[in-house]
């Protein structure tokens, strides 16, 4: 079965172009022109990825993001936001609410296809690193434990929900515990690209991750002017 992309975009011409290019890339596509219609459709038929414009009639993109992240069946679906340059504040709010990535208009349809493929790679099952058996050991630092295979994270034994991007960000930091990771390295490893993404994407996800780590939040250390590292 092909992966399904829900395109939520009220500009009919742009939605048609996105649908055409995504379908050419092998995706199934469902298009919604209003935020409220999209919310109903997303619950009825959960997609694999949501491509979501911020400025929408009915419900705006921020409200749709908020609802998706609170919904039991949709909370893990990656969200790729479409924003205008003038919407910088809304873009940061969208990342804070749980969007995984964003693309600033104008953009090429090919870029959207590449970003959708990248976010699906991040949310897919991780490759085995144990010499061929497929099983991967839990990663640990302090009270933080992460199961790469089961996609679970616990803090002092209590399970913590992380979005797919937050999970992969924490995984990379745990795999390289004690070593400073530049923002560019994190963009490359977690998001799959480095040159064309604002480094505030990393900072926003780190801020969200710290909130969810509770008493262990201070284990993620900011290396000023460089990036971040996870302390043992």
N, C-alpha and C positions, 0 to 999 in steps of 0.2 A: 504494500500500500504506500502511495506517495505521501510525504509529509504535507500537512495542510497549513496554509497561511491565511489568517484573517486580516484583510486589508480594511482599515477603518479610515476612510478619507472622503470628505464631502465634495471635493473637486472632481466631477465626473470624468473629465479628460485625463487627469492624473491617475485616478483610480484605474481607468481602463488601460493606461500604459503600464502601470505596475502589474496588473493582472496578466497582461499579455507576456511580459518579460518573465514573471515568476512561473507561469504555466510552461513557457518555452524551456525553463530550467528544470522542469519535471515536478513542480509543486502543484498540489491541488489548492485552489484559491476560492475564498468566499469574500465578497465585497459588501461593506456596509457604508451607507452614506450619512448615517446619524449615530451619535453616541448611544442614545437610548435603544435604538434598534440593534446596535452591535451588542449591547449588554444582554439583551434577550437571546440573540443568536449565539453568543459565546457560551452561555449556560446550556443551551440546547445541544450544541455541537462544539465541544472544546477543541480548539485548534492546537497545532504544535508550536506555532509562533504567532504573535500579534504584531502587525505593523500599524501603528496608531498615530494619527495626526492629533495635535494638541487642540487646534481650534475646530470645534465641531458643534453642530446644532444638537439640541436635545440634552445630552450630557457632554461636557468637554472632556478632552483626553486625560486631564488630571483626575477627574472623578471616575472615569472608566478604569484608570490605573489603580486607584484606591479600592474600588470594588473588586477588581480581579485579584489583588493581593490578599483580600480578606475572604475570598471564596475558596472553600475546601478543595474543589476539583480543579480550579483554575490558578491557584496561588503559585504553582511552579512553572506556569507557562511563560516563556521569555517574552518581553515586550521591547520592541524597537520603535522609538518615538520619531516622528517626523516634525521638525520645528522650523520656524523662520528665525532669521538672525536676530530679529527684534524681540524674540521670546526667551531671551537668555535666563531671566529669573524663573519663568515657568519650566524651562528645561531642567534647571537645578532642582526645582521642587519635584519634577517628575522622577528624577533619579533618586531623590530622597524617599519618594513614595514606593519605589521598587522597580522602576524601569531599568532594563539591563543595558541599554545603549541608545544613542540618538543619531540622527542624520539631519544636517541643516539644509534647508531649501535655499537655492535650487540644487538638485543633485541629479546624477545620472541613474536611470533605472538599473543599470549594471551594478552600480555601487550598492543599491538596495539588495539585489540578489546575493552579492558577495557577503553583505552583512548578515543576511538571513542564514546563509550557509555557515558563517562563522559562529553565530549564536547557537545553532543546532549542534555544531561540533562541541561547543562548551558544555552543552546540557546532555550530551549523549553519554553512554557508559564509558568509563575510563578504561584504557588499555591496561592489561596486566603487566606488572613489573617484577615478577617473582621468578623469572627464568623459565616461564612457559606454562605454569599450572593455572594462571589466570587470577589467582587470589592475591590480594594486596593487604599488607598488614595495616592495622590502625596507626594513625599518626597522632603523636601526643606532644604536648608542652604544658607544664603545670597541670591544671584541672581540665584543660581542653583535650578532647579526644575526637578524632574524625575518622570515619570509616569510608574510604574511597569507593569500595564496591557497593556497600549498602546505602551510600549517599546519606549518612547520618552523622550528626554532630552532637556531642554531649558536653555539658559543663558540670563538673563534679557529679556526674551520673545522671543529670537531668537533660533530656533531649531539647535541643534548640533548633527552631526552624530557620533555615537560611534559603534565600533564593538561589537558583543555580549559579549565578555569577558570584554571589557572596561565598558560596560553598567552594567554588574553584579558586577564588582569591585566597581564602583561608588555607586551602590545600597547598597552593604554591608556597605560601609563607611557612607552613609547617614542614614541607619537604626541604626547605632551605633555612630552617630555623637557625638563628644566630647570625645569618648573613644578610647584609643590606641589599634590598632590591630597589633599583631605580624605578621611577614611574614608567619610563619607556620599556623596561624589561617586563614589568607587570602588564602593561598594555599589550605587549607582544605575546606574552604567555597566556594571559587570561582572556583577553578580548580577540587575539589573533591578528592584530595590526597595531602599528605604533605611530606612524608618521602623521596621520590625519585626524587623530582624536585628541580632544582637549584633555590635558592631564587632570583637570578637575573631575573628570569621570572617575578616575582612580581615587581621588581625595574623598569624593562623595560616598563611594562604596566602602572605603575604609571607615568613614564616620558611621555609616549604617552598621557595619560589622562590629565596630567597638560597642555600640549600644546593645547589640544582641549578646555580646560576650559577658556582659554584666561585670562582676568583680574581677574578671580576667581581662578586662578591656585594656589595662595598662601594659599588658604583655606585648601589644602592638606598639612599637616605638617609632616615632617620627624622626628620621634623620634629616635635619634641616637642609634644604637645598638639594637633596638627593632623592629620598624616597622613604621606604619603610623597612623595618625588620621585626621579626617575631622573637622575643626573648625566650630563652629556655625556662 
